[in-house]
Amino acid sequence: MKYLASTLILTLILLSSCKNDLYKEVEILKAESHSLSVKENQSPIGLDRSYWYAGKAEVSKYELSQNRYRDVHEGEVVMIFVTEDFLTDKQVKNDNYVNQNSTPILKTNQLRRFTTGVYDYSMMTSVFTRADGSMTEKITLGSQDWCGHSFVQVNNKDNGYHMLIRSYFESEGDQEFVTKADLLEDELFNLIRISPSLVKEGSFKILPSLNYLRLTHRKMEGIDATITKTTGSQNTVSISYPSLSREVAITYEPTSPYKIISFEESYPSMFDKKQRTSKATKVSELYEAYWGMNKANDKNKRADLRISGFD
Protein backbone atom coordinates (compact mmCIF):
# COMPACT_ATOMS: atom_id res chain seq x y z
CA MET A 1 0.00 0.00 0.00
CA LYS A 2 2.86 2.39 0.91
CA TYR A 3 4.48 1.54 -2.43
CA LEU A 4 1.27 2.31 -4.34
CA ALA A 5 0.76 5.55 -2.44
CA SER A 6 4.35 6.63 -3.09
CA THR A 7 4.03 5.74 -6.77
CA LEU A 8 0.79 7.71 -7.04
CA ILE A 9 2.30 10.76 -5.38
CA LEU A 10 5.39 10.58 -7.60
CA THR A 11 3.21 10.26 -10.70
CA LEU A 12 1.11 13.29 -9.72
CA ILE A 13 4.26 15.32 -9.08
CA LEU A 14 5.68 14.36 -12.47
CA LEU A 15 2.41 15.15 -14.26
CA SER A 16 2.17 18.49 -12.51
CA SER A 17 5.78 19.26 -13.37
CA CYS A 18 5.28 18.27 -17.01
CA LYS A 19 2.10 20.37 -17.22
CA ASN A 20 3.84 23.40 -15.77
CA ASP A 21 6.80 22.90 -18.08
CA LEU A 22 4.43 22.60 -21.04
CA TYR A 23 2.66 25.84 -20.13
CA LYS A 24 6.03 27.57 -19.73
CA GLU A 25 7.22 26.24 -23.09
CA VAL A 26 4.04 27.37 -24.84
CA GLU A 27 4.28 30.85 -23.34
CA ILE A 28 7.94 31.12 -24.33
CA LEU A 29 7.20 30.02 -27.88
CA LYS A 30 4.25 32.39 -28.15
CA ALA A 31 6.38 35.28 -26.90
CA GLU A 32 9.32 34.50 -29.15
CA SER A 33 7.53 33.97 -32.44
CA HIS A 34 3.99 35.27 -31.89
CA SER A 35 2.98 32.33 -34.07
CA LEU A 36 3.50 28.83 -32.68
CA SER A 37 2.26 27.11 -35.84
CA VAL A 38 5.18 28.33 -37.98
CA LYS A 39 8.17 25.97 -37.81
CA GLU A 40 11.54 26.48 -39.45
CA ASN A 41 10.55 24.29 -42.40
CA GLN A 42 7.12 25.91 -42.79
CA SER A 43 8.04 29.44 -43.81
CA PRO A 44 4.89 30.93 -45.41
CA ILE A 45 5.22 31.88 -49.06
CA GLY A 46 5.92 35.58 -49.47
CA LEU A 47 6.06 36.51 -45.78
CA ASP A 48 9.35 37.96 -44.56
CA ARG A 49 9.93 35.94 -41.36
CA SER A 50 12.35 38.50 -39.92
CA TYR A 51 9.58 41.12 -40.12
CA TRP A 52 6.35 39.23 -39.49
CA TYR A 53 7.59 36.84 -36.77
CA ALA A 54 9.60 39.23 -34.63
CA GLY A 55 6.89 39.41 -31.93
CA LYS A 56 5.69 42.81 -33.18
CA ALA A 57 2.77 44.29 -35.07
CA GLU A 58 2.60 47.05 -37.67
CA VAL A 59 0.27 49.89 -36.67
CA SER A 60 -0.30 52.70 -39.18
CA LYS A 61 -2.37 55.87 -39.07
CA TYR A 62 -4.06 57.15 -42.24
CA GLU A 63 -5.76 60.48 -42.74
CA LEU A 64 -9.26 59.80 -44.06
CA SER A 65 -11.70 61.62 -46.31
CA GLN A 66 -14.98 59.66 -46.21
CA ASN A 67 -17.87 59.85 -48.69
CA ARG A 68 -21.08 59.82 -46.63
CA TYR A 69 -24.50 61.38 -47.17
CA ARG A 70 -24.00 64.50 -49.30
CA ASP A 71 -20.43 65.40 -48.31
CA VAL A 72 -16.89 64.11 -47.84
CA HIS A 73 -16.09 64.02 -44.12
CA GLU A 74 -12.72 64.05 -42.36
CA GLY A 75 -11.55 61.24 -40.09
CA GLU A 76 -8.86 58.62 -39.60
CA VAL A 77 -8.06 54.99 -40.30
CA VAL A 78 -5.83 52.85 -38.08
CA MET A 79 -4.52 49.71 -39.77
CA ILE A 80 -3.02 46.93 -37.63
CA PHE A 81 -1.26 44.01 -39.32
CA VAL A 82 -0.09 41.11 -37.14
CA THR A 83 0.54 37.36 -37.40
CA GLU A 84 -1.10 34.88 -35.07
CA ASP A 85 -2.44 31.33 -34.98
CA PHE A 86 -5.97 30.45 -36.05
CA LEU A 87 -8.11 27.36 -35.49
CA THR A 88 -9.47 26.18 -38.81
CA ASP A 89 -12.31 24.12 -37.33
CA LYS A 90 -13.66 26.79 -34.98
CA GLN A 91 -12.40 29.75 -37.07
CA VAL A 92 -11.22 31.68 -34.02
CA LYS A 93 -7.81 32.61 -32.61
CA ASN A 94 -5.81 29.74 -31.08
CA ASP A 95 -5.60 30.74 -27.42
CA ASN A 96 -4.80 27.51 -25.57
CA TYR A 97 -2.55 25.61 -28.03
CA VAL A 98 -4.31 22.31 -27.39
CA ASN A 99 -6.35 21.98 -30.59
CA GLN A 100 -4.17 20.66 -33.45
CA ASN A 101 -6.33 22.25 -36.19
CA SER A 102 -4.20 25.37 -36.22
CA THR A 103 -2.69 27.42 -39.02
CA PRO A 104 -0.63 30.65 -39.09
CA ILE A 105 -2.54 33.66 -40.40
CA LEU A 106 -1.98 37.31 -41.21
CA LYS A 107 -4.66 39.42 -39.53
CA THR A 108 -5.72 42.93 -40.40
CA ASN A 109 -7.71 45.10 -38.03
CA GLN A 110 -8.91 48.26 -39.75
CA LEU A 111 -10.49 50.94 -37.55
CA ARG A 112 -12.29 53.67 -39.47
CA ARG A 113 -13.52 56.69 -37.51
CA PHE A 114 -15.16 59.82 -38.93
CA THR A 115 -17.76 62.41 -38.05
CA THR A 116 -20.83 63.36 -40.05
CA GLY A 117 -21.85 66.77 -38.76
CA VAL A 118 -22.67 66.45 -35.07
CA TYR A 119 -22.39 62.66 -34.76
CA ASP A 120 -19.71 60.10 -35.44
CA TYR A 121 -19.06 56.65 -36.88
CA SER A 122 -16.69 53.96 -35.65
CA MET A 123 -16.22 50.92 -37.89
CA MET A 124 -13.81 48.02 -37.42
CA THR A 125 -13.07 45.27 -39.94
CA SER A 126 -11.01 42.18 -39.06
CA VAL A 127 -9.63 39.93 -41.82
CA PHE A 128 -8.01 36.54 -41.16
CA THR A 129 -5.98 35.20 -44.12
CA ARG A 130 -3.81 32.09 -44.11
CA ALA A 131 -0.14 33.06 -44.09
CA ASP A 132 0.49 31.30 -47.41
CA GLY A 133 -2.34 33.29 -49.02
CA SER A 134 -4.30 30.14 -49.87
CA MET A 135 -7.58 31.38 -48.38
CA THR A 136 -9.18 33.93 -46.12
CA GLU A 137 -10.87 32.09 -43.28
CA LYS A 138 -13.04 34.83 -41.85
CA ILE A 139 -13.99 38.51 -41.94
CA THR A 140 -15.97 40.47 -39.37
CA LEU A 141 -17.28 44.03 -39.27
CA GLY A 142 -18.61 45.93 -36.28
CA SER A 143 -20.17 49.33 -36.96
CA GLN A 144 -21.35 51.87 -34.41
CA ASP A 145 -22.90 55.28 -34.92
CA TRP A 146 -25.42 57.40 -33.05
CA CYS A 147 -28.29 55.41 -34.59
CA GLY A 148 -27.13 52.02 -33.29
CA HIS A 149 -25.04 48.88 -33.88
CA SER A 150 -24.51 46.60 -36.87
CA PHE A 151 -22.42 43.45 -37.14
CA VAL A 152 -21.43 41.22 -40.07
CA GLN A 153 -19.48 37.94 -39.99
CA VAL A 154 -18.26 36.07 -43.07
CA ASN A 155 -17.01 32.49 -42.62
CA ASN A 156 -15.33 30.67 -45.49
CA LYS A 157 -16.47 27.04 -45.25
CA ASP A 158 -18.16 24.27 -47.23
CA ASN A 159 -17.34 25.94 -50.57
CA GLY A 160 -19.23 29.11 -49.76
CA TYR A 161 -19.24 32.27 -47.69
CA HIS A 162 -21.56 31.92 -44.72
CA MET A 163 -22.97 35.35 -43.90
CA LEU A 164 -24.33 36.39 -40.51
CA ILE A 165 -25.85 39.88 -40.28
CA ARG A 166 -27.18 41.71 -37.25
CA SER A 167 -28.51 45.24 -37.67
CA TYR A 168 -30.79 47.77 -36.04
CA PHE A 169 -32.49 48.28 -39.44
CA GLU A 170 -35.66 46.22 -39.88
CA SER A 171 -34.88 45.34 -43.51
CA GLU A 172 -31.37 44.05 -42.67
CA GLY A 173 -31.47 42.60 -39.18
CA ASP A 174 -30.90 38.97 -38.19
CA GLN A 175 -29.99 37.33 -41.51
CA GLU A 176 -28.03 34.15 -42.14
CA PHE A 177 -27.34 32.87 -45.65
CA VAL A 178 -24.62 31.52 -47.95
CA THR A 179 -23.26 33.50 -50.90
CA LYS A 180 -20.74 32.75 -53.63
CA ALA A 181 -17.79 34.88 -54.76
CA ASP A 182 -14.38 34.36 -56.34
CA LEU A 183 -12.72 36.89 -54.08
CA LEU A 184 -13.32 39.18 -51.12
CA GLU A 185 -12.30 42.81 -51.58
CA ASP A 186 -11.35 43.06 -47.92
CA GLU A 187 -8.78 40.25 -48.27
CA LEU A 188 -6.78 42.11 -50.93
CA PHE A 189 -4.82 44.05 -48.29
CA ASN A 190 -3.60 40.80 -46.73
CA LEU A 191 -2.83 39.19 -50.08
CA ILE A 192 -0.74 42.20 -51.07
CA ARG A 193 1.15 42.09 -47.77
CA ILE A 194 1.83 38.35 -48.13
CA SER A 195 2.82 38.55 -51.80
CA PRO A 196 1.32 40.83 -54.50
CA SER A 197 1.68 37.95 -56.97
CA LEU A 198 -1.29 36.35 -55.19
CA VAL A 199 -3.54 39.07 -56.62
CA LYS A 200 -4.45 38.08 -60.18
CA GLU A 201 -5.65 40.36 -62.96
CA GLY A 202 -8.89 39.63 -64.78
CA SER A 203 -12.65 39.45 -64.31
CA PHE A 204 -14.05 38.01 -61.10
CA LYS A 205 -17.15 37.96 -58.96
CA ILE A 206 -16.03 39.94 -55.90
CA LEU A 207 -17.76 40.61 -52.59
CA PRO A 208 -17.22 44.38 -52.11
CA SER A 209 -15.75 45.65 -48.85
CA LEU A 210 -18.00 45.27 -45.83
CA ASN A 211 -17.52 48.97 -45.04
CA TYR A 212 -18.96 49.93 -48.42
CA LEU A 213 -21.83 47.44 -48.18
CA ARG A 214 -22.64 48.62 -44.66
CA LEU A 215 -22.67 52.32 -45.56
CA THR A 216 -24.68 51.86 -48.77
CA HIS A 217 -27.06 49.19 -47.39
CA ARG A 218 -26.52 47.00 -50.44
CA LYS A 219 -27.15 43.28 -50.61
CA MET A 220 -24.07 41.34 -49.53
CA GLU A 221 -23.28 39.27 -52.61
CA GLY A 222 -20.56 38.82 -55.21
CA ILE A 223 -20.52 41.51 -57.96
CA ASP A 224 -18.88 41.29 -61.39
CA ALA A 225 -15.65 43.26 -61.28
CA THR A 226 -12.28 43.60 -63.01
CA ILE A 227 -8.85 43.73 -61.34
CA THR A 228 -5.87 45.47 -62.95
CA LYS A 229 -2.36 46.10 -61.61
CA THR A 230 0.24 48.78 -62.30
CA THR A 231 3.88 48.75 -61.22
CA GLY A 232 6.53 51.40 -60.71
CA SER A 233 7.99 53.34 -57.78
CA GLN A 234 4.59 52.65 -56.21
CA ASN A 235 2.40 49.71 -57.19
CA THR A 236 -1.40 49.75 -57.40
CA VAL A 237 -4.16 47.16 -57.45
CA SER A 238 -7.32 48.61 -59.00
CA ILE A 239 -10.85 47.19 -59.02
CA SER A 240 -13.70 48.34 -61.25
CA TYR A 241 -17.34 47.48 -60.51
CA PRO A 242 -19.25 48.70 -63.61
CA SER A 243 -22.72 47.92 -62.24
CA LEU A 244 -21.98 49.92 -59.07
CA SER A 245 -20.14 52.78 -60.82
CA ARG A 246 -17.48 52.11 -58.21
CA GLU A 247 -13.70 52.26 -58.55
CA VAL A 248 -11.18 51.09 -55.93
CA ALA A 249 -7.39 51.52 -55.78
CA ILE A 250 -4.86 50.20 -53.25
CA THR A 251 -1.33 51.62 -53.53
CA TYR A 252 1.61 49.88 -51.87
CA GLU A 253 5.40 49.79 -51.75
CA PRO A 254 6.97 47.55 -54.41
CA THR A 255 9.31 45.67 -52.05
CA SER A 256 8.70 43.39 -49.04
CA PRO A 257 6.89 43.80 -46.68
CA TYR A 258 4.74 45.69 -49.24
CA LYS A 259 3.45 48.39 -46.92
CA ILE A 260 0.14 50.03 -47.83
CA ILE A 261 0.64 53.69 -48.81
CA SER A 262 -2.96 54.67 -49.52
CA PHE A 263 -6.34 53.33 -50.62
CA GLU A 264 -9.39 54.98 -52.11
CA GLU A 265 -12.82 54.32 -53.56
CA SER A 266 -15.13 56.38 -55.72
CA TYR A 267 -18.88 55.78 -56.00
CA PRO A 268 -22.14 57.73 -56.24
CA SER A 269 -23.77 58.81 -53.00
CA MET A 270 -27.02 56.96 -52.30
CA PHE A 271 -28.53 60.30 -51.25
CA ASP A 272 -27.85 62.66 -54.17
CA LYS A 273 -26.20 60.25 -56.69
CA LYS A 274 -23.08 62.44 -57.00
CA GLN A 275 -19.78 60.61 -57.50
CA ARG A 276 -17.47 61.25 -54.56
CA THR A 277 -14.16 59.77 -53.46
CA SER A 278 -13.13 58.37 -50.08
CA LYS A 279 -9.36 58.23 -49.54
CA ALA A 280 -7.01 57.13 -46.76
CA THR A 281 -3.36 58.27 -46.90
CA LYS A 282 -0.68 56.98 -44.55
CA VAL A 283 0.91 59.56 -42.26
CA SER A 284 2.64 57.56 -39.50
CA GLU A 285 3.65 54.05 -38.41
CA LEU A 286 4.55 52.10 -35.26
CA TYR A 287 6.27 48.69 -35.38
CA GLU A 288 6.05 47.38 -31.82
CA ALA A 289 4.35 44.83 -29.55
CA TYR A 290 1.52 47.29 -28.93
CA TRP A 291 -0.50 44.86 -26.76
CA GLY A 292 2.02 45.40 -23.96
CA MET A 293 1.77 49.19 -24.17
CA ASN A 294 -1.24 49.59 -21.89
CA LYS A 295 0.14 51.79 -19.12
CA ALA A 296 -0.86 55.40 -18.65
CA ASN A 297 2.58 56.64 -19.69
CA ASP A 298 2.39 54.67 -22.95
CA LYS A 299 -0.09 57.21 -24.26
CA ASN A 300 2.76 59.19 -25.82
CA LYS A 301 2.88 56.51 -28.52
CA ARG A 302 -0.57 57.68 -29.64
CA ALA A 303 0.81 61.17 -30.01
CA ASP A 304 3.67 59.81 -32.12
CA LEU A 305 1.13 58.04 -34.34
CA ARG A 306 -1.05 61.19 -34.44
CA ILE A 307 -4.12 59.14 -33.53
CA SER A 308 -7.07 61.17 -32.28
CA GLY A 309 -9.52 58.34 -31.55
CA PHE A 310 -11.22 58.94 -28.23
CA ASP A 311 -8.87 61.75 -27.11
C-alpha positions in Angstrom: 0.0 0.0 0.0 2.9 2.4 0.9 4.5 1.5 -2.4 1.3 2.3 -4.3 0.8 5.6 -2.4 4.3 6.6 -3.1 4.0 5.7 -6.8 0.8 7.7 -7.0 2.3 10.8 -5.4 5.4 10.6 -7.6 3.2 10.3 -10.7 1.1 13.3 -9.7 4.3 15.3 -9.1 5.7 14.4 -12.5 2.4 15.1 -14.3 2.2 18.5 -12.5 5.8 19.3 -13.4 5.3 18.3 -17.0 2.1 20.4 -17.2 3.8 23.4 -15.8 6.8 22.9 -18.1 4.4 22.6 -21.0 2.7 25.8 -20.1 6.0 27.6 -19.7 7.2 26.2 -23.1 4.0 27.4 -24.8 4.3 30.8 -23.3 7.9 31.1 -24.3 7.2 30.0 -27.9 4.3 32.4 -28.2 6.4 35.3 -26.9 9.3 34.5 -29.2 7.5 34.0 -32.4 4.0 35.3 -31.9 3.0 32.3 -34.1 3.5 28.8 -32.7 2.3 27.1 -35.8 5.2 28.3 -38.0 8.2 26.0 -37.8 11.5 26.5 -39.4 10.5 24.3 -42.4 7.1 25.9 -42.8 8.0 29.4 -43.8 4.9 30.9 -45.4 5.2 31.9 -49.1 5.9 35.6 -49.5 6.1 36.5 -45.8 9.4 38.0 -44.6 9.9 35.9 -41.4 12.3 38.5 -39.9 9.6 41.1 -40.1 6.4 39.2 -39.5 7.6 36.8 -36.8 9.6 39.2 -34.6 6.9 39.4 -31.9 5.7 42.8 -33.2 2.8 44.3 -35.1 2.6 47.1 -37.7 0.3 49.9 -36.7 -0.3 52.7 -39.2 -2.4 55.9 -39.1 -4.1 57.1 -42.2 -5.8 60.5 -42.7 -9.3 59.8 -44.1 -11.7 61.6 -46.3 -15.0 59.7 -46.2 -17.9 59.8 -48.7 -21.1 59.8 -46.6 -24.5 61.4 -47.2 -24.0 64.5 -49.3 -20.4 65.4 -48.3 -16.9 64.1 -47.8 -16.1 64.0 -44.1 -12.7 64.0 -42.4 -11.5 61.2 -40.1 -8.9 58.6 -39.6 -8.1 55.0 -40.3 -5.8 52.9 -38.1 -4.5 49.7 -39.8 -3.0 46.9 -37.6 -1.3 44.0 -39.3 -0.1 41.1 -37.1 0.5 37.4 -37.4 -1.1 34.9 -35.1 -2.4 31.3 -35.0 -6.0 30.5 -36.1 -8.1 27.4 -35.5 -9.5 26.2 -38.8 -12.3 24.1 -37.3 -13.7 26.8 -35.0 -12.4 29.8 -37.1 -11.2 31.7 -34.0 -7.8 32.6 -32.6 -5.8 29.7 -31.1 -5.6 30.7 -27.4 -4.8 27.5 -25.6 -2.6 25.6 -28.0 -4.3 22.3 -27.4 -6.4 22.0 -30.6 -4.2 20.7 -33.4 -6.3 22.2 -36.2 -4.2 25.4 -36.2 -2.7 27.4 -39.0 -0.6 30.6 -39.1 -2.5 33.7 -40.4 -2.0 37.3 -41.2 -4.7 39.4 -39.5 -5.7 42.9 -40.4 -7.7 45.1 -38.0 -8.9 48.3 -39.8 -10.5 50.9 -37.5 -12.3 53.7 -39.5 -13.5 56.7 -37.5 -15.2 59.8 -38.9 -17.8 62.4 -38.0 -20.8 63.4 -40.1 -21.8 66.8 -38.8 -22.7 66.5 -35.1 -22.4 62.7 -34.8 -19.7 60.1 -35.4 -19.1 56.6 -36.9 -16.7 54.0 -35.7 -16.2 50.9 -37.9 -13.8 48.0 -37.4 -13.1 45.3 -39.9 -11.0 42.2 -39.1 -9.6 39.9 -41.8 -8.0 36.5 -41.2 -6.0 35.2 -44.1 -3.8 32.1 -44.1 -0.1 33.1 -44.1 0.5 31.3 -47.4 -2.3 33.3 -49.0 -4.3 30.1 -49.9 -7.6 31.4 -48.4 -9.2 33.9 -46.1 -10.9 32.1 -43.3 -13.0 34.8 -41.9 -14.0 38.5 -41.9 -16.0 40.5 -39.4 -17.3 44.0 -39.3 -18.6 45.9 -36.3 -20.2 49.3 -37.0 -21.3 51.9 -34.4 -22.9 55.3 -34.9 -25.4 57.4 -33.1 -28.3 55.4 -34.6 -27.1 52.0 -33.3 -25.0 48.9 -33.9 -24.5 46.6 -36.9 -22.4 43.4 -37.1 -21.4 41.2 -40.1 -19.5 37.9 -40.0 -18.3 36.1 -43.1 -17.0 32.5 -42.6 -15.3 30.7 -45.5 -16.5 27.0 -45.2 -18.2 24.3 -47.2 -17.3 25.9 -50.6 -19.2 29.1 -49.8 -19.2 32.3 -47.7 -21.6 31.9 -44.7 -23.0 35.4 -43.9 -24.3 36.4 -40.5 -25.9 39.9 -40.3 -27.2 41.7 -37.2 -28.5 45.2 -37.7 -30.8 47.8 -36.0 -32.5 48.3 -39.4 -35.7 46.2 -39.9 -34.9 45.3 -43.5 -31.4 44.0 -42.7 -31.5 42.6 -39.2 -30.9 39.0 -38.2 -30.0 37.3 -41.5 -28.0 34.2 -42.1 -27.3 32.9 -45.7 -24.6 31.5 -48.0 -23.3 33.5 -50.9 -20.7 32.8 -53.6 -17.8 34.9 -54.8 -14.4 34.4 -56.3 -12.7 36.9 -54.1 -13.3 39.2 -51.1 -12.3 42.8 -51.6 -11.3 43.1 -47.9 -8.8 40.3 -48.3 -6.8 42.1 -50.9 -4.8 44.0 -48.3 -3.6 40.8 -46.7 -2.8 39.2 -50.1 -0.7 42.2 -51.1 1.2 42.1 -47.8 1.8 38.3 -48.1 2.8 38.6 -51.8 1.3 40.8 -54.5 1.7 38.0 -57.0 -1.3 36.3 -55.2 -3.5 39.1 -56.6 -4.5 38.1 -60.2 -5.7 40.4 -63.0 -8.9 39.6 -64.8 -12.7 39.5 -64.3 -14.0 38.0 -61.1 -17.2 38.0 -59.0 -16.0 39.9 -55.9 -17.8 40.6 -52.6 -17.2 44.4 -52.1 -15.7 45.7 -48.9 -18.0 45.3 -45.8 -17.5 49.0 -45.0 -19.0 49.9 -48.4 -21.8 47.4 -48.2 -22.6 48.6 -44.7 -22.7 52.3 -45.6 -24.7 51.9 -48.8 -27.1 49.2 -47.4 -26.5 47.0 -50.4 -27.1 43.3 -50.6 -24.1 41.3 -49.5 -23.3 39.3 -52.6 -20.6 38.8 -55.2 -20.5 41.5 -58.0 -18.9 41.3 -61.4 -15.6 43.3 -61.3 -12.3 43.6 -63.0 -8.9 43.7 -61.3 -5.9 45.5 -62.9 -2.4 46.1 -61.6 0.2 48.8 -62.3 3.9 48.7 -61.2 6.5 51.4 -60.7 8.0 53.3 -57.8 4.6 52.7 -56.2 2.4 49.7 -57.2 -1.4 49.8 -57.4 -4.2 47.2 -57.4 -7.3 48.6 -59.0 -10.9 47.2 -59.0 -13.7 48.3 -61.2 -17.3 47.5 -60.5 -19.3 48.7 -63.6 -22.7 47.9 -62.2 -22.0 49.9 -59.1 -20.1 52.8 -60.8 -17.5 52.1 -58.2 -13.7 52.3 -58.5 -11.2 51.1 -55.9 -7.4 51.5 -55.8 -4.9 50.2 -53.2 -1.3 51.6 -53.5 1.6 49.9 -51.9 5.4 49.8 -51.8 7.0 47.6 -54.4 9.3 45.7 -52.0 8.7 43.4 -49.0 6.9 43.8 -46.7 4.7 45.7 -49.2 3.5 48.4 -46.9 0.1 50.0 -47.8 0.6 53.7 -48.8 -3.0 54.7 -49.5 -6.3 53.3 -50.6 -9.4 55.0 -52.1 -12.8 54.3 -53.6 -15.1 56.4 -55.7 -18.9 55.8 -56.0 -22.1 57.7 -56.2 -23.8 58.8 -53.0 -27.0 57.0 -52.3 -28.5 60.3 -51.2 -27.8 62.7 -54.2 -26.2 60.3 -56.7 -23.1 62.4 -57.0 -19.8 60.6 -57.5 -17.5 61.2 -54.6 -14.2 59.8 -53.5 -13.1 58.4 -50.1 -9.4 58.2 -49.5 -7.0 57.1 -46.8 -3.4 58.3 -46.9 -0.7 57.0 -44.5 0.9 59.6 -42.3 2.6 57.6 -39.5 3.7 54.0 -38.4 4.6 52.1 -35.3 6.3 48.7 -35.4 6.1 47.4 -31.8 4.3 44.8 -29.6 1.5 47.3 -28.9 -0.5 44.9 -26.8 2.0 45.4 -24.0 1.8 49.2 -24.2 -1.2 49.6 -21.9 0.1 51.8 -19.1 -0.9 55.4 -18.6 2.6 56.6 -19.7 2.4 54.7 -22.9 -0.1 57.2 -24.3 2.8 59.2 -25.8 2.9 56.5 -28.5 -0.6 57.7 -29.6 0.8 61.2 -30.0 3.7 59.8 -32.1 1.1 58.0 -34.3 -1.1 61.2 -34.4 -4.1 59.1 -33.5 -7.1 61.2 -32.3 -9.5 58.3 -31.6 -11.2 58.9 -28.2 -8.9 61.7 -27.1 
